[in-house]
Amino acid sequence: MKKTNLIKAGLLIALGGALVACGGTASSETSTGSSASEFDTSKTIKTYTRDRTSGTRDGFFTGIGLEDAKTDNTPLVDGVVEVSSNGDMMTKVANDEYGIGYISLSTLSENDQIKGLKYDGVVPNEENVLSGDYELTRNFNYIKRATPRDEIRGELVDAYIAFMGTTEGKAIIEQEGGIVEYKSDDPTWESISSEYPVVSDSTVNVTISYGGSTSVKNTAIALAKAFQKLCAGTVSFSENFQGSGDAYKFTQGTEKDSTSAMDIAFASRDFKADSEPAAANTTGTLAIDAIVAIVNAKNPYAETTAKTLHDIYTGVITSWSEVLD
């Protein structure tokens, strides 16, 4: 997806505050109004990371030049704490004044006890992602079953995917924080609905199973709720959002025929050609997103770099004094 073709999505998320970086200076006030002098810079930095199947983790460590840590904690500093989701990461850092972690930009505004850091001098917001200035980004992707579990369910999944690409669907994605590509020939749902007659069938009574990345959860659910209203029959969605690693596994991978199998799933990273060989025409891009390094709102640290994050997560930098004093 070419970022130059993207159109700025709705509300920009204002981040940052006073600048501070290695070799820079800290602000005298934190975002909560606390004096920077109240923050004990001698404290050890507590690092938090996502679980090893997370697309957010994949994108973060790829972006800061630490690819060996995408699925392995060995390269990371001793004592790093794994968390299970964006929500869990926000909770952990919100409760740890000396912690640092990373989350999806699309979820950043949900917790005012944390703050996002500038990355390589750039504020992480939609405007800067669209311009290409903010470079710590990744795709939100979907994948469906190669062979539907039944014909009706397969037709509904195809209709749901088509709805995602309409002007109405893209507006929902924007509202949920995703950054989408607009084209002059984007269809409205009304203009394509006749291609999916299953949506008009009042006798339909089907449950679609979906899940995958926690970063995409809110967007996928919002799209599902809007899609349900378009269906004449009874269409429900059963959700299981546990991480990007589940997306391939439960649609086309080892668990595609299990009781937890999914009809469509989402990943906040690209699918791996070697270990996740998706069937032709079963995947696509929903939106793009940024990954944001976060700290507790009481922490005066406001700006970081790829190298600094690399050094923090590998244990080269261990104390806040090394980036704040």
C-alpha positions as semicolon CSV with decimal commas, in nm:
position;residue;x (nm);y (nm);z (nm)
1;M;0,000;0,000;0,000
2;K;0,156;0,330;-0,103
3;K;0,135;0,585;0,172
4;T;0,132;0,863;-0,085
5;N;-0,210;0,739;-0,193
6;L;-0,354;0,754;0,158
7;I;-0,598;1,024;0,265
8;K;-0,582;1,161;0,614
9;A;-0,827;0,985;0,845
10;G;-1,059;1,179;1,087
11;L;-0,933;1,293;1,419
12;L;-0,557;1,324;1,468
13;I;-0,422;1,194;1,795
14;A;-0,218;1,463;1,961
15;L;0,085;1,322;2,133
16;G;0,414;1,425;2,264
17;G;0,462;1,724;2,488
18;A;0,805;1,861;2,567
19;L;1,091;1,701;2,380
20;V;1,348;1,480;2,540
21;A;1,590;1,230;2,395
22;C;1,935;1,089;2,451
23;G;2,147;1,396;2,459
24;G;1,837;1,615;2,491
25;T;1,663;1,771;2,791
26;A;1,359;1,666;2,986
27;S;1,057;1,887;3,025
28;S;0,995;2,048;3,365
29;E;0,639;1,916;3,370
30;T;0,495;1,577;3,285
31;S;0,161;1,535;3,107
32;T;-0,003;1,499;3,450
33;G;0,147;1,820;3,581
34;S;0,402;1,652;3,808
35;S;0,745;1,809;3,839
36;A;1,014;1,619;3,652
37;S;1,224;1,638;3,969
38;E;0,977;1,401;4,137
39;F;1,069;1,129;3,893
40;D;1,357;0,918;4,025
41;T;1,592;0,885;3,729
42;S;1,812;0,638;3,915
43;K;1,543;0,372;3,883
44;T;1,589;0,075;3,650
45;I;1,387;0,077;3,330
46;K;1,125;-0,199;3,339
47;T;1,066;-0,334;2,989
48;Y;0,739;-0,482;2,872
49;T;0,689;-0,671;2,548
50;R;0,403;-0,845;2,373
51;D;0,372;-1,223;2,351
52;R;0,573;-1,402;2,084
53;T;0,278;-1,449;1,845
54;S;0,188;-1,079;1,843
55;G;0,193;-0,878;1,523
56;T;0,260;-0,565;1,725
57;R;0,572;-0,729;1,866
58;D;0,679;-0,836;1,517
59;G;0,640;-0,483;1,382
60;F;0,807;-0,317;1,679
61;F;1,121;-0,529;1,688
62;T;1,150;-0,525;1,310
63;G;1,126;-0,146;1,315
64;I;1,398;-0,095;1,577
65;G;1,640;-0,340;1,416
66;L;1,593;-0,624;1,663
67;E;1,441;-0,889;1,437
68;D;1,593;-1,177;1,636
69;A;1,351;-1,088;1,917
70;K;1,032;-1,114;1,712
71;T;0,962;-1,465;1,841
72;D;1,241;-1,516;2,093
73;N;1,311;-1,346;2,427
74;T;1,677;-1,454;2,433
75;P;1,811;-1,127;2,281
76;L;1,611;-0,921;2,531
77;V;1,719;-0,776;2,864
78;D;1,678;-1,001;3,168
79;G;1,348;-0,947;3,344
80;V;1,147;-0,837;3,042
81;V;0,777;-0,898;3,105
82;E;0,552;-1,048;2,837
83;V;0,194;-0,924;2,817
84;S;-0,098;-1,070;2,627
85;S;-0,258;-0,773;2,450
86;N;-0,256;-0,400;2,384
87;G;-0,494;-0,355;2,675
88;D;-0,272;-0,556;2,906
89;M;0,031;-0,354;2,794
90;M;-0,145;-0,025;2,869
91;T;-0,251;-0,149;3,213
92;K;0,100;-0,265;3,301
93;V;0,269;0,062;3,199
94;A;-0,008;0,272;3,356
95;N;0,067;0,097;3,685
96;D;0,447;0,114;3,654
97;E;0,597;0,461;3,673
98;Y;0,931;0,326;3,549
99;G;0,802;0,099;3,276
100;I;0,823;0,120;2,898
101;G;0,629;-0,072;2,635
102;Y;0,465;-0,037;2,297
103;I;0,114;-0,053;2,157
104;S;-0,087;0,010;1,843
105;L;-0,155;0,376;1,765
106;S;-0,521;0,283;1,717
107;T;-0,552;0,204;2,090
108;L;-0,336;0,482;2,234
109;S;-0,616;0,722;2,324
110;E;-0,791;0,463;2,543
111;N;-0,579;0,526;2,854
112;D;-0,475;0,869;2,980
113;Q;-0,233;0,720;3,234
114;I;0,018;0,650;2,960
115;K;0,171;0,864;2,690
116;G;0,314;0,795;2,349
117;L;0,670;0,892;2,263
118;K;0,796;1,076;1,961
119;Y;0,996;0,835;1,746
120;D;1,307;0,958;1,564
121;G;1,182;1,313;1,611
122;V;0,830;1,255;1,475
123;V;0,499;1,260;1,660
124;P;0,306;0,935;1,607
125;N;-0,022;1,049;1,457
126;E;-0,219;0,973;1,146
127;E;-0,099;1,282;0,961
128;N;0,264;1,179;0,998
129;V;0,190;0,817;0,908
130;L;0,014;0,935;0,592
131;S;0,305;1,156;0,494
132;G;0,554;0,875;0,557
133;D;0,740;1,080;0,818
134;Y;0,651;0,838;1,098
135;E;0,813;0,512;0,998
136;L;0,728;0,263;1,272
137;T;0,424;0,123;1,089
138;R;0,272;-0,208;0,985
139;N;-0,033;-0,339;0,797
140;F;-0,358;-0,470;0,939
141;N;-0,444;-0,776;0,727
142;Y;-0,727;-1,027;0,703
143;I;-0,733;-1,392;0,603
144;K;-1,027;-1,619;0,530
145;R;-1,056;-1,995;0,502
146;A;-0,932;-2,146;0,176
147;T;-1,237;-2,374;0,182
148;P;-1,547;-2,239;0,361
149;R;-1,704;-2,462;0,621
150;D;-2,029;-2,432;0,428
151;E;-2,153;-2,242;0,124
152;I;-2,371;-1,987;0,304
153;R;-2,105;-1,901;0,557
154;G;-1,849;-1,860;0,279
155;E;-2,079;-1,624;0,089
156;L;-2,135;-1,414;0,401
157;V;-1,762;-1,388;0,468
158;D;-1,709;-1,267;0,111
159;A;-1,986;-1,009;0,158
160;Y;-1,829;-0,895;0,487
161;I;-1,492;-0,850;0,315
162;A;-1,658;-0,658;0,032
163;F;-1,828;-0,432;0,287
164;M;-1,487;-0,349;0,440
165;G;-1,381;-0,198;0,108
166;T;-1,686;0,025;0,062
167;T;-1,697;0,392;0,152
168;E;-1,911;0,300;0,453
169;G;-1,669;0,032;0,563
170;K;-1,367;0,258;0,529
171;A;-1,540;0,527;0,733
172;I;-1,581;0,275;1,016
173;I;-1,216;0,174;0,991
174;E;-1,117;0,541;1,017
175;Q;-1,342;0,594;1,315
176;E;-1,169;0,306;1,492
177;G;-0,824;0,452;1,430
178;G;-0,719;0,266;1,116
179;I;-0,559;0,449;0,826
180;V;-0,707;0,354;0,491
181;E;-0,646;0,408;0,124
182;Y;-0,921;0,591;-0,059
183;K;-0,974;0,556;-0,433
184;S;-1,195;0,753;-0,667
185;D;-1,382;0,437;-0,763
186;D;-1,452;0,310;-0,411
187;P;-1,802;0,159;-0,418
188;T;-2,088;0,223;-0,180
189;W;-2,254;-0,080;-0,027
190;E;-2,573;-0,001;-0,217
191;S;-2,388;-0,017;-0,546
192;I;-2,251;-0,369;-0,487
193;S;-2,501;-0,533;-0,252
194;S;-2,681;-0,709;-0,538
195;E;-2,360;-0,909;-0,599
196;Y;-2,411;-1,074;-0,258
197;P;-2,771;-1,202;-0,256
198;V;-2,707;-1,402;0,061
199;V;-2,733;-1,073;0,253
200;S;-3,095;-1,033;0,139
201;D;-3,196;-1,388;0,230
202;S;-3,422;-1,367;0,535
203;T;-3,397;-1,743;0,598
204;V;-3,025;-1,726;0,678
205;N;-2,930;-1,816;1,035
206;V;-2,549;-1,834;1,059
207;T;-2,273;-1,760;1,307
208;I;-1,940;-1,642;1,168
209;S;-1,634;-1,712;1,380
210;Y;-1,363;-1,448;1,372
211;G;-1,066;-1,327;1,575
212;G;-0,689;-1,288;1,567
213;S;-0,502;-0,967;1,648
214;T;-0,606;-0,768;1,953
215;S;-0,490;-0,454;1,769
216;V;-0,757;-0,509;1,505
217;K;-1,029;-0,625;1,746
218;N;-1,220;-0,298;1,784
219;T;-1,218;-0,234;1,409
220;A;-1,331;-0,586;1,320
221;I;-1,612;-0,577;1,576
222;A;-1,735;-0,236;1,459
223;L;-1,741;-0,360;1,099
224;A;-1,925;-0,676;1,204
225;K;-2,194;-0,481;1,390
226;A;-2,255;-0,258;1,089
227;F;-2,259;-0,557;0,853
228;Q;-2,516;-0,740;1,067
229;K;-2,760;-0,453;1,020
230;L;-2,738;-0,500;0,643
231;C;-2,840;-0,866;0,661
232;A;-3,205;-0,966;0,624
233;G;-3,144;-1,296;0,801
234;T;-2,986;-1,371;1,138
235;V;-2,609;-1,328;1,117
236;S;-2,409;-1,335;1,439
237;F;-2,036;-1,318;1,505
238;S;-1,844;-1,530;1,755
239;E;-1,519;-1,358;1,851
240;N;-1,183;-1,487;1,974
241;F;-0,919;-1,215;1,956
242;Q;-0,602;-1,350;2,119
243;G;-0,323;-1,242;1,882
244;S;-0,202;-1,235;1,523
245;G;-0,054;-1,584;1,546
246;D;-0,407;-1,724;1,565
247;A;-0,515;-1,570;1,235
248;Y;-0,348;-1,819;1,004
249;K;-0,355;-2,110;1,249
250;F;-0,733;-2,114;1,288
251;T;-0,827;-2,039;0,926
252;Q;-0,576;-2,229;0,713
253;G;-0,321;-2,370;0,957
254;T;-0,300;-2,655;1,203
255;E;-0,623;-2,565;1,385
256;K;-0,844;-2,493;1,083
257;D;-1,059;-2,797;1,158
258;S;-1,062;-2,765;1,536
259;T;-1,355;-2,655;1,751
260;S;-1,194;-2,309;1,765
261;A;-1,163;-2,277;1,386
262;M;-1,237;-1,935;1,236
263;D;-1,407;-1,827;0,916
264;I;-1,209;-1,504;0,892
265;A;-0,932;-1,362;1,107
266;F;-0,705;-1,061;1,135
267;A;-0,332;-1,004;1,184
268;S;-0,147;-0,683;1,264
269;R;0,146;-0,793;1,051
270;D;0,207;-0,956;0,714
271;F;0,164;-1,332;0,685
272;K;0,490;-1,526;0,668
273;A;0,549;-1,690;0,332
274;D;0,749;-1,977;0,481
275;S;0,536;-2,073;0,780
276;E;0,199;-1,922;0,685
277;P;0,156;-2,002;0,313
278;A;-0,189;-1,857;0,257
279;A;-0,393;-1,980;-0,039
280;A;-0,430;-1,745;-0,334
281;N;-0,696;-1,475;-0,305
282;T;-0,766;-1,539;0,063
283;T;-0,583;-1,246;0,220
284;G;-0,586;-0,870;0,192
285;T;-0,501;-0,544;0,369
286;L;-0,761;-0,377;0,587
287;A;-0,565;-0,068;0,692
288;I;-0,225;0,048;0,814
289;D;-0,131;0,141;1,167
290;A;0,158;0,283;1,364
291;I;0,329;0,127;1,663
292;V;0,397;0,364;1,951
293;A;0,646;0,332;2,235
294;I;0,472;0,424;2,561
295;V;0,569;0,524;2,914
296;N;0,377;0,610;3,228
297;A;0,220;0,955;3,220
298;K;0,433;1,060;3,519
299;N;0,754;0,991;3,328
300;P;0,911;1,310;3,180
301;Y;1,063;1,110;2,892
302;A;0,889;1,227;2,573
303;E;1,102;1,139;2,271
304;T;1,298;0,831;2,175
305;T;1,485;0,682;1,882
306;A;1,513;0,342;1,718
307;K;1,864;0,303;1,858
308;T;1,761;0,400;2,211
309;L;1,473;0,151;2,208
310;H;1,707;-0,116;2,073
311;D;1,951;-0,047;2,355
312;I;1,680;-0,041;2,623
313;Y;1,533;-0,372;2,513
314;T;1,873;-0,542;2,487
315;G;1,997;-0,410;2,822
316;V;2,263;-0,173;2,692
317;I;2,063;0,106;2,859
318;T;1,920;0,001;3,195
319;S;1,853;0,319;3,395
320;W;1,631;0,619;3,326
321;S;1,926;0,843;3,415
322;E;2,091;0,732;3,090
323;V;1,818;0,892;2,882
324;L;1,702;1,174;3,107
325;D;1,999;1,319;3,298
